[in-house]
Amino acid sequence: MAQTMSPYKIDAIIRWQEESERRQKSLKEAEQQAGEDDESYMARIDSMPQPRTWLEFAIDPLEDGAPKDPAAEAPGMLDPTDPLNADSLILSPNWSKAITGEDFDTVYFYKQAQKGREGVLSKLSEGIYPSIVHKTAAADYVPSLWNIFQNKDGSRYEGHEVDNFWMRGVYHGAGAVWNLFMFTGIAVLGSFAIRKALPNIAAGVADIPDEVAEVTLQD
C-alpha cells in the first residue's frame, strides 16, 4: 500500500529544499572581487555553506556537530545522549511515522509548497509523483489526472482499502495494465510529434544559409 510521510518529516524536507536552493543561489551569484586572485576566490567559494544531501540534513540540521558512539544502536551510530544530537531528525520518534495511503490534505500542502521552488523540472515531477508518497504497488503509480477510482467523500480509492488479498491483487493488476497503456501511449504520441517536427526544424535550419546569403547580396 502507498504511504504518505508524516507532517514532521515533510516540514523537514521543505526546510532542506529551501536551504539547498538558498545555498546554490549564493554560490551561483558569488563573483570574483576586484583584486582577488583565482586561488583566493576559489577558497572563498569553498568556505561558503555548501548544499547538503537530504541524509546530511536529517542527521544534523543545525550543523553543530553529530557525535557518534560505536556502541550506540541508533541510526548512523549517533550518540543519543549527546546534547549536540538533540536536533537530529533520525533520532526523533516521529521519523519513522507515516500515514497509510495517499493523504489528500498532506499531499496538497506539499504540492503548494513546491510552487515556490526555482527548478521547473523539480516542480513538475513533484506535482505528478510527489516524493513524500511511498508507492508500493502498481495502482499507486496511476497519476490522479488519470485515476478513475474515488470514494464518496472525494478521496482517492486505494488498494489498501480492499480487504481481500486476491481482489487487492486484481485491483493493482488493473493498475499495472493501465500504466502500461498510458506510458506506451505517451511514448507513441511523443515519437509521432517528434517525427512531425523534425522535418520542419531541419528545413528551417537549411534555409538559414540561403537567407543569410540573400541578405548579404542585397547589401
C-alpha positions as CSV (number, residue, x, y, z in Angstrom):
1,M,0.0,0.0,0.0
2,A,1.1,3.6,-0.5
3,Q,2.2,5.6,2.5
4,T,2.5,9.3,3.0
5,M,5.3,10.8,5.0
6,S,4.4,12.3,8.4
7,P,3.9,16.1,8.6
8,Y,7.1,16.1,10.8
9,K,9.2,14.7,8.0
10,I,7.6,16.8,5.3
11,D,8.3,20.0,7.2
12,A,11.9,19.0,7.4
13,I,12.1,18.2,3.7
14,I,10.7,21.6,2.8
15,R,13.3,23.3,5.1
16,W,16.0,21.2,3.5
17,Q,14.8,22.2,0.0
18,E,14.8,25.9,0.9
19,E,18.3,25.7,2.4
20,S,19.6,23.9,-0.7
21,E,18.2,26.4,-3.1
22,R,19.4,29.3,-1.0
23,R,22.9,28.0,-0.8
24,Q,23.0,27.1,-4.5
25,K,21.9,30.6,-5.4
26,S,24.5,32.2,-3.1
27,L,27.3,30.1,-4.8
28,K,26.0,30.9,-8.3
29,E,25.8,34.6,-7.6
30,A,29.2,34.8,-5.9
31,E,31.5,37.0,-8.1
32,Q,35.2,37.4,-8.0
33,Q,36.0,40.7,-6.2
34,A,38.4,43.3,-7.5
35,G,42.0,42.5,-6.7
36,E,41.1,38.9,-5.6
37,D,43.2,36.3,-7.3
38,D,41.7,33.0,-8.6
39,E,43.1,30.9,-5.7
40,S,41.6,33.2,-3.1
41,Y,38.3,33.3,-5.0
42,M,38.0,29.5,-5.1
43,A,39.0,29.3,-1.4
44,R,36.2,31.8,-0.5
45,I,33.7,29.7,-2.6
46,D,34.8,26.5,-0.8
47,S,34.4,28.2,2.6
48,M,30.8,29.2,1.9
49,P,27.9,27.0,3.1
50,Q,27.5,24.1,0.6
51,P,24.3,22.3,-0.4
52,R,23.8,19.2,1.6
53,T,22.1,15.8,0.8
54,W,18.9,15.0,2.5
55,L,20.6,12.5,4.8
56,E,23.2,15.0,5.8
57,F,20.5,17.5,6.7
58,A,18.5,14.8,8.6
59,I,21.5,13.8,10.7
60,D,22.5,17.3,11.7
61,P,20.0,20.1,10.7
62,L,21.8,22.8,12.7
63,E,25.3,21.7,11.5
64,D,26.6,22.0,15.1
65,G,28.1,18.5,15.1
66,A,26.8,15.0,15.2
67,P,28.9,13.0,17.7
68,K,28.9,9.2,17.2
69,D,29.2,6.3,19.6
70,P,30.4,3.0,18.2
71,A,28.4,1.2,20.8
72,A,25.2,3.1,20.1
73,E,22.3,1.2,18.4
74,A,20.8,4.4,17.0
75,P,20.8,5.0,13.2
76,G,24.2,6.1,12.0
77,M,25.7,5.2,15.4
78,L,24.7,8.7,16.6
79,D,25.1,9.2,20.3
80,P,21.5,9.8,21.6
81,T,22.8,11.1,24.9
82,D,24.9,13.9,23.4
83,P,23.2,17.3,23.5
84,L,24.6,18.1,20.1
85,N,22.4,15.4,18.6
86,A,19.2,16.8,20.0
87,D,18.4,18.4,16.6
88,S,18.9,15.1,14.7
89,L,15.8,14.2,12.8
90,I,16.5,10.5,12.6
91,L,16.7,10.2,16.4
92,S,13.2,11.6,16.8
93,P,10.3,9.1,17.3
94,N,8.4,10.9,14.6
95,W,11.0,10.0,12.0
96,S,9.5,6.5,11.3
97,K,5.9,7.5,11.4
98,A,3.8,7.5,8.3
99,I,0.2,8.0,7.1
100,T,-1.5,5.0,5.5
101,G,-2.4,5.7,1.9
102,E,-2.0,8.9,-0.1
103,D,-3.3,11.5,2.3
104,F,-5.0,14.3,0.3
105,D,-4.5,17.2,2.7
106,T,-0.9,16.4,3.3
107,V,0.0,15.9,-0.3
108,Y,-1.9,19.1,-1.3
109,F,0.0,21.1,1.3
110,Y,3.3,19.7,0.0
111,K,2.4,20.4,-3.7
112,Q,1.5,24.0,-2.8
113,A,4.9,24.4,-1.1
114,Q,6.6,23.2,-4.2
115,K,5.2,26.0,-6.3
116,G,7.7,28.5,-4.9
117,R,10.7,26.4,-5.9
118,E,13.0,27.5,-8.7
119,G,13.6,24.3,-10.5
120,V,11.0,23.7,-13.2
121,L,11.7,20.0,-13.6
122,S,11.6,19.5,-9.8
123,K,8.2,21.3,-9.5
124,L,6.8,19.3,-12.4
125,S,8.0,15.9,-11.1
126,E,6.7,16.7,-7.6
127,G,3.4,17.7,-9.0
128,I,2.9,14.4,-10.8
129,Y,4.6,12.0,-8.4
130,P,5.2,13.7,-5.0
131,S,8.3,12.2,-3.4
132,I,6.6,12.3,0.0
133,V,4.4,9.4,-1.0
134,H,6.0,5.9,-0.9
135,K,4.4,3.9,-3.8
136,T,4.5,0.2,-3.2
137,A,2.1,-1.3,-5.9
138,A,1.1,-0.7,-9.5
139,A,-2.1,1.3,-8.9
140,D,-0.2,3.7,-6.7
141,Y,1.6,4.9,-9.8
142,V,-1.5,6.0,-11.7
143,P,-1.5,9.8,-11.6
144,S,-4.6,11.5,-10.1
145,L,-5.3,13.0,-13.6
146,W,-6.0,9.5,-15.0
147,N,-7.3,7.8,-11.8
148,I,-10.9,6.7,-12.2
149,F,-11.5,5.3,-8.7
150,Q,-12.9,7.6,-6.0
151,N,-14.6,7.3,-2.6
152,K,-17.8,9.0,-1.7
153,D,-16.0,11.7,0.2
154,G,-14.0,12.7,-2.9
155,S,-10.7,11.0,-1.7
156,R,-8.8,8.6,-3.9
157,Y,-9.8,4.9,-3.6
158,E,-6.6,2.9,-3.0
159,G,-5.5,-0.7,-2.8
160,H,-5.2,-0.9,0.9
161,E,-8.9,-0.3,1.2
162,V,-9.6,-3.6,-0.5
163,D,-9.8,-6.2,2.3
164,N,-9.5,-9.3,0.3
165,F,-5.9,-10.2,-0.7
166,W,-6.7,-11.6,-4.1
167,M,-9.1,-8.8,-5.0
168,R,-6.4,-6.3,-4.0
169,G,-4.1,-8.1,-6.4
170,V,-6.7,-7.8,-9.2
171,Y,-7.0,-4.1,-8.4
172,H,-3.3,-3.5,-8.7
173,G,-3.1,-5.7,-11.7
174,A,-5.6,-3.4,-13.4
175,G,-3.4,-0.5,-12.4
176,A,-0.4,-2.2,-14.0
177,V,-2.2,-2.7,-17.3
178,W,-3.4,0.9,-17.2
179,N,0.1,2.1,-16.5
180,L,1.4,0.1,-19.5
181,F,-1.1,1.5,-21.9
182,M,-0.7,5.0,-20.5
183,F,3.1,5.2,-20.8
184,T,3.0,3.4,-24.2
185,G,0.5,5.9,-25.5
186,I,2.7,8.8,-24.2
187,A,5.7,7.3,-25.9
188,V,3.9,6.8,-29.2
189,L,2.4,10.3,-29.3
190,G,5.8,11.8,-28.3
191,S,7.5,9.9,-31.1
192,F,4.9,10.9,-33.6
193,A,5.2,14.6,-32.6
194,I,9.0,14.5,-32.8
195,R,8.9,12.9,-36.3
196,K,6.5,15.6,-37.5
197,A,8.5,18.4,-36.0
198,L,12.0,17.2,-37.2
199,P,11.4,17.8,-41.0
200,N,10.2,21.4,-40.3
201,I,13.1,22.1,-38.0
202,A,15.6,20.6,-40.5
203,A,14.0,22.7,-43.3
204,G,14.2,25.8,-41.2
205,V,17.9,25.2,-40.4
206,A,18.7,24.5,-44.1
207,D,17.0,27.8,-45.1
208,I,19.2,29.9,-42.8
209,P,22.4,29.9,-45.1
210,D,20.2,30.8,-48.1
211,E,18.6,33.7,-46.3
212,V,21.9,35.0,-45.0
213,A,23.4,34.8,-48.5
214,E,20.4,36.6,-49.9
215,V,20.6,39.4,-47.4
216,T,24.4,39.7,-47.9
217,L,24.0,40.0,-51.7
218,Q,21.3,42.7,-51.3
219,D,23.6,44.7,-49.1
